[in-house]
């Protein structure tokens, strides 16, 4: 029987290390599909984060660099400036981009670096044991907020996309999700748009993607997807911010 749904050329044929129901696998495929569709596989450089996707380079058959925790956009800036003809993107989680990497994120965006950012928001530190992240919701229980995050002691969840949308150097900010087939398709379109912005030399583009973490949310994969659609979007509404 002929196959109608093939593995993207950019996606390597390896067994994933991600937990069942994790959104990273979906996102890795979407990024690979977009790179294939745009025909930029031989001219693209990915910068991997520290976090659950620390070995993203195992899944993409493209040039990849590894950055220290939070420094992905600093590394990406250097790569893009010395090789301006390359398409450079970072793939970062909320802890990497919005906690230890806050300064690098804000200043790269403010400078209007011609880069593409895929920002994975699963509201928790996944690789290190499920601690509270900058994006953890109020009352959400984590390893470091066992009674739930409280504004009085831990502050409010950080809306990094809304913050970046105010910066003059930022061209495009969009928040999507991978919690339903409809949102997966929308995320694919948003990622493609962000890559095309860079190809057209428009400047800094970021796509924030609400992604499931069933393990540290203590939910089944199906329940984790519903939690995004029913709860997470209340604080992090989907749509084009800029």
Secondary structure, DSSP 8 states (H G I E B T S, - for coil): ---SS---TTB------S-TT-SHHHHHHHHHHHHHHHT-GGGEEEEE-SSTTTTGGGTBSSEEEE--TT-HHHHHHHHHHH-TTSEEEEEEEHHIIIIITHHHHHHHHHTT-S-EEEEEE-SS-TTTTS---TT--BT---SS-TT-B-HHHH-----HHHHHHT-TTEEEEEEEESSSHHHHHHHHHHHHHHHHHHHTT--EEEEEEE---HHHHT--HHHHHHHIIIIIHHHS--EE--
